[in-house]
C-alpha cells in the first residue's frame, strides 16, 4: 500500500475544494479525524521543509493544495490572459459589510452604502459568496445575508476570525426602518433565490 501521506497529497491535488479531516478519514478509511489531521500536517511539514511551487494550507475548514504566495506575480501574468470577471468595487464593499456585520438585511446594507444593493446582492448570490441565512424579525421580515464557505476559500481564510482587523467599528443603523422597506414593498417582493452556497456559521 502506498504511503498514506502520499495518498493525502494525491487527493488534495485532485480535489477542487478544500478537504475536511473527516472527508480524508473516509477516503483513507482511517480510525478517526485526528489521524487524518496528523497526515495532512505531516504533508504540510514536508512541503515547508522542501519549498516548491505548491504548498498545503488549511483554509475554509479543510486542507487544500495551493500555489506559494511569493509566486503570485507570475500567476497574475497568467490571469491577465483570462476573461474571468472580477468583483466590482460595489460588490467588494457590500461583501465586506456582510462579512464583518453578518447577518445583515438588505435595508441595512442600503442604509450603510447609501444606494440600492439589490443588483450587487444578486451578483454575490450567483457567485455563491453570500447566502440567505433567514429572515429578520422586523416589519416585512427582510432576508438576512451571510457569507459562505466559498467566500472563505476565495479569500484564503480558515474561518471568519481570520478576517483582517480594522480600526473603529462599522455601525449598522437601527432601522425602525426595516419598516420603511415594507412600506415600499421592498422586503415583501424579495424572492428567495436559493441557498446561494454552503452554510458558514455567522459571527456573533
C-alpha positions in Angstrom: 0.0 0.0 0.0 1.3 3.5 -0.8 2.4 5.8 2.0 -0.8 7.4 3.5 0.8 10.8 3.2 1.3 10.3 -0.5 -2.4 9.4 -0.8 -3.4 12.6 1.0 -1.2 14.6 -1.4 -2.9 12.9 -4.4 -6.4 13.5 -3.2 -5.7 17.2 -2.3 -4.2 17.6 -5.8 -7.3 16.0 -7.4 -9.9 18.0 -5.3 -11.1 21.4 -6.4 -12.3 22.2 -2.9 -10.7 22.0 0.5 -11.0 18.6 2.1 -12.0 18.4 5.7 -10.2 16.0 8.0 -13.4 13.8 8.2 -13.5 13.5 4.4 -9.8 12.5 4.3 -10.6 9.9 7.1 -13.4 8.5 5.0 -11.3 8.2 1.8 -8.3 6.6 3.6 -10.5 4.5 5.9 -8.7 5.9 9.0 -9.6 5.3 12.6 -10.6 8.9 13.3 -10.4 12.5 12.1 -7.4 13.2 14.3 -5.4 10.6 12.3 -6.4 12.4 9.1 -5.3 15.8 10.5 -1.9 14.2 11.5 -1.3 13.0 7.9 -2.3 16.4 6.5 0.0 18.2 8.9 2.8 15.8 8.1 2.3 16.6 4.4 2.3 20.4 5.2 5.6 19.9 7.0 7.1 18.1 4.1 6.2 20.9 1.7 7.6 23.5 4.2 10.9 21.6 4.6 11.4 21.3 0.8 10.0 24.5 -0.7 8.5 24.1 -4.2 5.9 25.8 -6.3 3.0 24.4 -4.3 2.0 24.4 -0.6 -0.5 22.7 1.6 -2.7 25.1 3.6 -5.7 24.9 6.0 -8.5 27.0 4.6 -12.3 27.0 4.8 -12.3 24.3 7.4 -10.3 21.9 5.3 -6.9 21.3 3.6 -6.0 22.4 0.1 -3.1 22.4 -2.3 -2.3 25.9 -3.4 0.5 27.9 -5.2 3.1 29.6 -3.0 2.2 33.3 -2.3 5.7 34.6 -3.4 4.9 33.2 -6.9 1.9 35.4 -7.3 3.4 37.9 -9.8 3.8 35.1 -12.4 0.2 33.9 -11.7 -1.0 37.5 -12.2 0.6 37.5 -15.6 -1.3 34.3 -16.4 -4.5 35.7 -15.1 -4.3 38.7 -17.3 -5.0 36.4 -20.3 -8.2 35.2 -18.8 -11.6 36.7 -19.3 -12.8 36.0 -15.8 -14.9 38.9 -14.4 -13.6 40.4 -11.2 -15.7 41.6 -8.4 -16.6 45.3 -8.8 -15.9 47.9 -6.1 -19.6 48.0 -5.1 -19.6 44.1 -4.8 -16.4 44.2 -2.6 -17.9 47.0 -0.5 -21.1 45.0 0.1 -19.2 41.8 0.7 -17.1 43.5 3.3 -20.1 44.8 5.2 -21.7 41.4 5.2 -18.5 39.7 6.3 -17.9 41.9 9.3 -21.5 42.5 10.4 -23.4 39.4 9.3 -26.2 38.5 9.3 -27.3 41.8 7.6 -30.6 42.6 5.9 -30.8 44.4 2.6 -32.4 47.6 4.1 -29.4 47.7 6.5 -26.9 47.3 3.6 -28.7 50.1 1.7 -28.6 52.4 4.7 -24.8 51.9 5.2 -24.0 52.2 1.4 -26.5 54.9 0.6 -27.6 53.1 -2.5 -29.8 50.2 -3.6 -27.9 46.9 -3.1 -30.3 44.6 -4.9 -28.2 44.1 -8.1 -25.0 43.7 -6.1 -26.6 41.1 -3.8 -27.9 39.1 -6.8 -24.3 39.0 -8.2 -22.8 37.8 -4.9 -25.5 35.2 -4.5 -24.9 34.0 -8.1 -21.2 33.7 -7.3 -22.1 31.8 -4.1 -20.1 34.2 -1.9 -23.1 35.0 0.2 -26.3 33.1 1.1 -29.6 33.8 2.7 -29.4 32.8 6.3 -33.0 33.5 7.3 -35.3 36.5 7.8 -35.1 39.4 10.3 -37.8 39.6 12.9 -38.9 43.1 11.7 -41.7 44.6 9.6 -41.6 43.0 6.2 -39.3 40.3 7.5 -36.5 41.0 5.0 -33.9 38.4 4.2 -30.7 38.2 6.2 -27.4 37.7 4.3 -24.3 36.0 5.4 -21.0 34.7 3.9 -20.5 31.2 2.6 -17.7 28.7 2.7 -16.9 29.7 -0.9 -16.2 33.2 0.5 -13.6 31.7 2.9 -12.0 29.8 0.1 -11.9 32.7 -2.3 -10.1 34.9 0.2 -7.9 32.3 1.8 -9.5 32.3 5.2 -9.7 29.4 7.7 -12.7 31.0 9.3 -14.3 34.4 9.9 -11.9 35.1 12.8 -9.1 35.3 10.2 -10.7 38.5 8.7 -8.3 41.4 8.9 -8.7 43.6 11.9 -10.0 47.0 11.2 -9.8 50.2 13.2 -13.1 51.6 14.5 -16.4 49.9 14.2 -18.9 49.7 11.4 -22.2 50.8 12.7 -25.4 49.4 11.2 -28.2 52.0 11.5 -31.1 51.0 13.8 -33.8 50.9 11.2 -37.3 51.4 12.6 -36.7 51.2 9.3 -36.9 47.8 8.0 -40.5 49.2 8.3 -39.7 51.7 5.6 -38.7 48.8 3.4 -42.0 47.1 4.0 -43.9 50.3 3.1 -42.2 50.5 -0.3 -42.8 46.8 -0.9 -39.0 46.1 -0.9 -38.9 43.3 1.6 -42.3 41.8 0.5 -41.3 41.5 -3.1 -37.9 39.8 -2.5 -37.8 36.3 -3.9 -35.7 33.6 -2.4 -33.0 32.8 -5.0 -32.0 29.6 -3.2 -29.2 28.8 -0.7 -26.5 30.5 -2.7 -23.8 28.4 -1.1 -22.7 26.2 1.7 -23.6 27.1 5.2 -21.0 29.0 7.2 -21.7 29.9 10.8 -22.1 33.7 11.1 -20.1 35.6 13.6 -21.9 36.8 16.7 
